[in-house]
């Protein structure tokens, strides 16, 4: 977890949320997680939109549906958590 926090630390300056110790605030971490989840869910939607499901097995289609649902739900959840931790 510490590795991921250090990896995402340069993005914290975009949000102006670095603490004095050089770590990101919780709201910035939640916002970055929301963007990652949105990218994962968006990839699943893109896969369906470009016809990827046409020749795929039912297992793969089911897994990509789960990817889309969890990616988009995770994005909403992390975004709402990032807004609630601002105060």
VMD Tcl script that draws the C-alpha trace (Angstrom):
set ca {
  {0.00 0.00 0.00}
  {2.84 2.36 0.80}
  {4.28 1.74 -2.68}
  {1.00 2.79 -4.30}
  {0.83 5.89 -2.15}
  {4.35 6.87 -3.17}
  {3.57 6.09 -6.80}
  {0.53 8.36 -6.77}
  {2.17 11.13 -4.68}
  {3.04 13.34 -7.69}
  {-0.66 13.51 -8.53}
  {-1.43 14.90 -5.10}
  {0.11 18.22 -6.03}
  {-2.56 18.58 -8.69}
  {-5.15 18.56 -5.94}
  {-3.06 20.57 -3.50}
  {-3.49 17.90 -0.87}
  {-0.03 16.87 0.25}
  {0.35 16.85 3.98}
  {3.49 18.14 5.63}
  {5.01 14.64 5.69}
  {4.78 14.15 1.95}
  {1.82 11.78 1.93}
  {-1.43 12.29 0.08}
  {-4.60 13.05 1.93}
  {-7.32 10.45 2.09}
  {-9.62 12.42 -0.22}
  {-6.92 12.60 -2.92}
  {-6.31 8.84 -2.67}
  {-10.04 8.19 -2.98}
  {-10.25 10.46 -6.01}
  {-7.36 8.67 -7.73}
  {-8.97 5.31 -6.94}
  {-12.21 6.59 -8.46}
  {-10.38 7.54 -11.66}
  {-8.76 4.10 -11.85}
  {-12.11 2.37 -11.32}
  {-13.66 4.58 -13.98}
  {-10.93 3.56 -16.42}
  {-11.53 -0.14 -15.64}
  {-15.28 0.22 -16.13}
  {-14.75 2.30 -19.25}
  {-12.54 -0.39 -20.73}
  {-15.33 -2.92 -20.30}
  {-17.84 -0.61 -21.96}
  {-15.36 -0.02 -24.80}
  {-14.91 -3.79 -25.19}
  {-18.66 -4.25 -25.65}
  {-19.01 -1.21 -27.93}
  {-16.32 -2.41 -30.34}
  {-17.84 -5.87 -30.74}
  {-15.54 -7.79 -28.43}
  {-18.42 -9.89 -27.16}
  {-19.33 -11.12 -30.62}
  {-16.99 -14.11 -30.62}
  {-16.19 -14.36 -26.90}
  {-17.20 -17.24 -24.67}
  {-20.00 -16.78 -22.17}
  {-17.49 -16.93 -19.33}
  {-15.53 -14.02 -20.73}
  {-18.68 -12.00 -21.38}
  {-19.76 -12.59 -17.80}
  {-16.39 -11.53 -16.46}
  {-16.41 -8.35 -18.54}
  {-19.94 -7.57 -17.32}
  {-18.66 -7.96 -13.76}
  {-15.71 -5.70 -14.64}
  {-18.07 -3.03 -15.94}
  {-20.38 -3.19 -12.95}
  {-17.61 -3.22 -10.35}
  {-15.58 -0.57 -12.15}
  {-18.44 1.88 -12.43}
  {-19.79 1.13 -8.95}
  {-16.31 1.50 -7.49}
  {-15.86 4.83 -9.24}
  {-19.11 6.15 -7.76}
  {-18.25 4.81 -4.29}
  {-14.71 6.19 -4.21}
  {-15.84 9.54 -5.63}
  {-18.52 9.87 -2.97}
  {-15.96 8.91 -0.30}
  {-13.55 11.54 -1.61}
  {-16.21 14.22 -1.27}
  {-17.22 13.11 2.24}
  {-13.65 13.19 3.57}
  {-13.06 16.80 2.56}
  {-14.65 18.24 5.68}
}
mol new
graphics top color blue
foreach p $ca { graphics top sphere $p radius 0.5 }
foreach p [lrange $ca 0 end-1] q [lrange $ca 1 end] { graphics top cylinder $p $q radius 0.2 }
display resetview
